[in-house]
Amino acid sequence: MVAESENEPAPQRILLVTGVLGAGKTTALRTLEDMGWEAIDNFPIRLLDRLLETEPGSAQLDAGSPLAIGFDTRTRGFDPTRTIERVKRLAARSDLAVTTLFLDCGGAELERRYNETRRRHPMSEGKPAATGIAAERELLEPLRRWADVVISTTDFSTNDLQQAIREQFSRLTPQRTTVTISSFGFSRGTPPLADLVFDMRFLANPHWDDALRPQTGRDAPVGDYIRRDPAFGEAFGRIRDLLLLLLPRFEAQGKAYVNIAFGCTGGRHRSVFMAEQIASALREAGFSPTLLHRNLGSRAADMVEGAQT
């Protein structure tokens, strides 16, 4: 006989997204939407009860998709104390799992953002932006103290905030970590978003073999040349084992993206071959890495490769 609890539907996951204006609410909601959440911005919070008043089996809300609702001080009749009371009542329901995210940001950075975008703070009333920011912060303080999750975006770029949202909330929408393996040439710059960078310049360089120079790390003769380097076998094994140790732990922590980069001087031979070999090893281990070769089409040049050793 199946237990009654096993027949009960999973609770509808609700994330309330609020915070000071200019801290990144819109970016956070767009990121959640990309992660599979239903997202509603600028929602009148006083209508939250009505939105969630659904009978079992109702199609008004899709219980399979978590719902993110954005609101801020511009909402008519906004009252932090009443909002907290309303959310407490909703959180007591067994059919709902409610979390509140508060996005904060330092005053000086908010002023810079308002000056940069030439927007007026809605609560400044013709005075400097700092006045409106201070008034808003005072109004929101009870909600900030009560929120389940607080993220400060003072030192965040847009990409930083997107990554923070993915890391914090991907566990609520379980997905396998997206693994990207890339090759690149140090002479043309390091990939800015790489989580792990491995330098392959310790391996023998096929560029200095006239027959191999026009080829790439995807060609068998280049691969054979690199394999003959006494350091290759041990280095490959250790890097593979390290990644097989780290990737499941990144996944367990809810990290949505892991970018692994292999570099050599020009980005055409050693890094390409190692990236191909590691990608193959990870596929055998059950991962599905995306493979990118940033500088594969770049021109081979002695000046780039440096002096022959």
C-alpha positions in Angstrom: 0.0 0.0 0.0 1.4 3.4 -1.0 1.8 5.9 1.8 -0.5 8.9 1.6 2.5 11.3 1.7 3.9 9.7 -1.5 0.7 10.7 -3.4 0.9 14.3 -2.3 2.1 16.7 -5.0 5.4 18.5 -4.5 4.9 22.0 -3.1 4.9 24.9 -5.5 8.3 26.7 -5.2 8.0 30.5 -4.9 10.9 32.9 -4.9 10.1 36.5 -4.0 12.8 38.8 -5.4 13.1 42.3 -4.0 15.7 44.8 -2.8 17.0 48.3 -3.4 16.4 49.8 -6.8 19.4 49.5 -9.0 20.8 46.4 -7.3 20.0 44.0 -10.2 16.4 42.6 -9.7 15.7 42.5 -13.4 19.0 40.7 -14.1 18.2 38.2 -11.4 14.8 37.5 -12.8 16.0 37.1 -16.3 18.7 34.6 -15.1 16.1 32.6 -13.2 13.9 32.6 -16.3 16.9 31.2 -18.3 17.2 28.5 -15.6 13.6 27.3 -16.2 11.7 29.5 -13.6 8.5 31.3 -14.4 9.2 34.9 -13.8 6.9 37.9 -13.1 8.4 41.3 -12.6 6.9 44.4 -10.9 4.1 42.3 -9.4 1.6 44.1 -7.0 2.5 42.2 -3.9 -0.9 42.8 -2.4 -2.3 40.5 -5.0 0.0 37.6 -4.1 -2.6 35.7 -2.1 -5.0 35.9 -5.1 -2.3 34.7 -7.5 -1.6 31.6 -5.3 -5.3 30.8 -4.4 -5.4 27.6 -6.5 -7.4 24.5 -5.9 -5.6 21.1 -6.1 -5.2 20.2 -9.8 -5.8 23.8 -10.9 -4.0 24.9 -14.1 -3.6 28.5 -12.9 0.0 27.7 -11.7 2.3 25.1 -13.1 3.6 23.3 -10.0 6.3 21.7 -12.1 8.0 25.1 -12.7 9.2 27.2 -9.8 7.8 30.8 -9.8 9.9 33.9 -9.2 8.0 37.1 -8.4 9.8 40.5 -8.5 8.6 43.6 -6.6 10.1 46.7 -5.0 9.2 50.0 -3.4 7.6 51.4 -6.6 4.7 49.0 -6.1 1.6 50.9 -5.0 0.8 50.5 -1.4 4.2 48.8 -0.7 4.5 48.1 3.0 7.4 45.8 4.2 5.7 44.9 7.5 2.5 43.8 5.7 4.5 42.0 3.1 6.3 40.0 5.7 3.1 39.1 7.4 1.5 38.0 4.1 4.5 35.9 3.2 4.6 34.2 6.6 1.0 33.1 6.1 1.8 31.7 2.7 4.9 30.0 4.0 2.8 28.1 6.5 0.9 26.4 3.7 2.0 22.8 3.0 1.5 23.2 -0.7 3.9 26.1 -1.0 7.7 26.5 -0.5 8.4 30.2 -0.2 11.8 31.8 -0.2 12.7 35.5 -0.2 15.7 37.0 -2.0 16.9 40.5 -1.1 19.3 42.2 -3.5 21.4 44.9 -1.8 24.1 47.3 -3.0 26.3 49.9 -1.4 25.1 53.5 -1.5 28.2 54.9 -3.4 27.9 52.2 -6.1 24.1 52.9 -6.4 24.8 56.6 -6.9 27.4 55.8 -9.5 24.9 53.6 -11.4 22.2 56.3 -11.3 24.7 58.9 -12.5 25.8 56.6 -15.3 22.3 55.8 -16.5 21.1 59.4 -15.9 18.0 58.0 -14.1 16.4 59.7 -11.1 15.8 57.7 -8.0 12.0 57.4 -7.5 12.2 58.5 -3.9 14.6 61.4 -4.3 11.8 63.9 -4.9 14.1 66.3 -6.8 16.9 65.9 -4.4 20.2 64.1 -5.0 20.0 60.3 -5.6 21.7 59.7 -2.2 18.6 61.1 -0.5 16.3 58.7 -2.2 18.7 55.8 -1.7 18.8 56.5 2.1 15.0 56.8 2.3 14.5 53.6 0.4 17.1 51.7 2.5 15.3 52.8 5.7 12.0 51.6 4.4 13.3 48.2 3.3 15.4 47.4 6.3 12.7 45.2 8.0 12.4 43.2 4.8 16.2 42.9 4.4 16.6 41.6 8.0 13.8 39.0 7.4 14.9 37.7 3.9 16.1 34.2 3.6 18.9 35.1 1.1 20.7 38.4 0.8 23.1 39.1 -2.1 25.1 42.3 -2.2 25.9 43.3 -5.8 28.2 46.3 -4.8 31.2 44.7 -6.5 29.3 42.6 -9.0 29.3 43.0 -12.8 26.1 41.7 -14.5 27.9 38.4 -15.2 28.9 38.1 -11.6 25.3 38.5 -10.5 24.1 36.0 -13.0 26.6 33.5 -11.8 25.6 34.1 -8.1 22.0 33.5 -9.0 22.8 30.3 -10.8 24.9 29.0 -7.9 22.4 29.9 -5.3 19.2 28.6 -6.9 20.1 25.9 -9.4 19.7 23.4 -6.6 15.9 24.2 -6.7 15.8 23.3 -10.4 18.2 20.3 -10.5 20.3 20.2 -13.6 23.6 18.6 -14.5 26.6 21.0 -14.4 27.3 22.3 -17.9 30.9 21.6 -18.6 32.8 23.5 -21.3 36.3 22.6 -22.4 38.2 25.1 -24.5 41.7 25.5 -25.9 43.4 28.9 -26.4 46.7 30.6 -27.0 48.3 32.6 -24.2 49.7 35.0 -26.9 46.1 36.0 -27.7 44.9 36.4 -24.1 43.5 34.2 -21.3 39.7 33.3 -21.4 38.1 35.7 -18.9 35.5 33.2 -17.7 37.6 30.1 -17.2 37.2 28.4 -13.8 40.2 26.2 -14.3 43.2 27.0 -16.5 45.9 24.4 -17.4 49.1 25.6 -19.1 50.4 23.1 -21.7 53.5 25.0 -22.6 55.7 22.5 -20.7 55.1 19.9 -23.5 57.3 19.6 -26.6 56.0 22.2 -29.2 55.0 20.7 -32.6 55.2 24.2 -34.2 59.0 23.7 -34.6 58.5 20.6 -36.7 58.2 21.9 -40.3 55.9 19.0 -41.3 53.6 19.6 -38.3 53.5 23.4 -38.2 50.5 23.7 -40.6 48.6 21.0 -38.8 46.7 21.3 -35.5 46.1 19.2 -32.4 43.2 17.5 -34.1 45.6 15.8 -36.6 47.0 12.4 -35.7 50.7 13.2 -36.4 50.5 16.1 -34.0 48.9 13.9 -31.4 51.6 11.3 -31.8 54.3 13.9 -31.5 52.8 15.2 -28.2 52.2 11.7 -26.8 55.9 10.9 -27.2 56.8 13.7 -24.8 57.7 11.8 -21.5 55.7 14.3 -19.5 52.4 13.9 -21.4 51.2 10.6 -20.0 51.5 11.5 -16.3 50.2 15.0 -16.8 47.2 13.8 -18.7 46.4 11.2 -16.0 46.7 13.7 -13.2 44.6 16.4 -14.9 41.9 13.8 -15.8 41.8 12.4 -12.2 41.6 16.0 -10.7 38.6 16.9 -13.0 36.8 13.6 -12.2 37.3 14.5 -8.5 36.1 18.1 -8.8 33.2 18.0 -11.3 30.9 15.8 -9.1 31.6 18.1 -6.2 30.9 21.2 -8.2 27.6 19.6 -9.3 26.7 18.7 -5.7 27.2 22.4 -4.7 24.8 23.5 -7.5 27.4 25.1 -9.7 25.6 25.4 -13.1 28.7 26.0 -15.3 32.3 24.9 -15.2 34.7 26.3 -17.8 37.9 24.4 -18.2 40.6 25.9 -20.4 43.8 24.5 -21.8 46.4 26.9 -23.1 49.6 26.8 -25.1 51.5 29.6 -26.9 49.5 29.9 -30.1 46.4 27.8 -29.3 46.7 25.4 -32.3 48.6 22.3 -31.2 49.3 21.3 -27.6 46.2 22.9 -26.0 43.9 21.6 -28.8 45.2 18.0 -28.4 44.9 18.0 -24.6 41.4 19.6 -24.7 40.3 16.9 -27.1 41.8 14.1 -25.0 40.3 15.4 -21.7 36.9 15.9 -23.4 37.0 12.2 -24.5 37.9 11.0 -21.0 35.1 13.0 -19.4 32.6 11.6 -21.9 33.7 8.1 -21.0 33.0 9.1 -17.3 29.4 10.1 -18.1 29.8 13.9 -18.6 28.7 15.7 -21.8 31.3 18.5 -22.2 31.1 21.1 -24.9 34.4 21.5 -26.8 35.6 24.9 -28.1 38.8 25.8 -29.8 39.2 29.5 -29.7 42.4 30.0 -31.7 42.3 26.9 -33.9 42.0 29.0 -37.1 44.7 31.5 -36.1 47.8 31.8 -38.3 50.9 29.9 -37.2 53.7 32.4 -36.6 57.2 32.1 -35.2 57.0 35.5 -33.6 54.0 34.3 -31.6 55.6 31.0 -30.6 58.9 32.6 -29.4 62.4 31.2 -29.7 62.8 27.5 -30.4 64.2 25.5 -27.4 
